[in-house]
Amino acid sequence: MTTAVCYVTTCKGRLSHLQQTLPCIVGQPGIACVVVDYGCPDGAADWVISNHPEVGVVRVADDSSFNASRARNLGAAAMDTPWLAFFDADVFCSPQFASIVVPQLRRGYYYRPEPVTPQTWGSVICHREDFAAIGGYDEAFMGWGGEDDDLYARLAMSGLRQATFPAALISEIAHDDALRVRFHAVKERSVQHRINMLYMQVKHDLMQLTGKGLAFDMRKSINSEVRRTIIDAIAQGQTSASLEVALPKQMIKPPPINGQMEHWQLNRKIVYSIDIAARHIERCPES
């Protein structure tokens, strides 16, 4: 069977999870596997090479934190299969996963589990060309979460439709938040979520208003400013934070009046305000 899908998973401090989940997907028909050892203190790459030599390995040794976007992009670049499947190291794939999912894959769609759970939120399959067309995961994201929501939004903006595969084909290894934020500066998930959601909103607004993508340096600068704004507000005991974002200057050139041409510069900005104190808790359906 032709190899159609590259299964990409990342590992930093999750070797115990990888040792359980990787053997479940290795060898399934039509699937090749890549593990990104992102400075894993447990030596994930060495374990993979010793126990699953058929699995591709990417090593990252220049970052003491964990950048999920960068890790996944590096994994995606390690092979040239038509489809890319991104799954976290704490997600099992059933023995029937490939035989059921791979034949269903069609261009024009990206695929997520249904119903999705908080822990399987980042599980997605998309075509390599669609992934490349939107620039892959946004490596300007810092800390836990948000990069997957951003990817789905940009895939949809590009004209793709979301399709699903049965969530019964995957399952989860339960664990606490300490593992999720272990290698991140911000340890409270709700704070990091506000940072990343505000950053994503600002970025998407600018993309829509300018009609083009944003350079990495600009995205990184926006993310840093959002992070600083929210963390400073929390440190000062404030219940909300606001951020002003300048839009590109626009030249206004009306028709000539009495033979005279006038033009002037329009300066614009967007003001964002976000509640950083409220804690809305919603019970999720049991999985």
Secondary structure, 3 states (H helix, E strand, C coil): CCCCEEEEEEECCCHHHHHHHHHHHCCCCCEEEEEEEECCCCCHHHHHHHHCCCCEEEEECCCCCCCHHHHHHHHHHCCCCCEEEECCCCEEECCCHHHHHHHHCCCCEEEEEECCCHHHCCCEEEEHHHHHHCCCCCCCCCCCCCHHHHHHHHHHHCCCEEEEEEHHHEEECCCCHHHHHCCCCCCCHHHHHHHHHHHHHHHHHHHHHHCCCCCHHHHHHHHHHHHHHHHHHHHCCCCEEEEEEECCCEEECCCCECCECCCEEECCEEEEEEECCCCCCCCCCCC
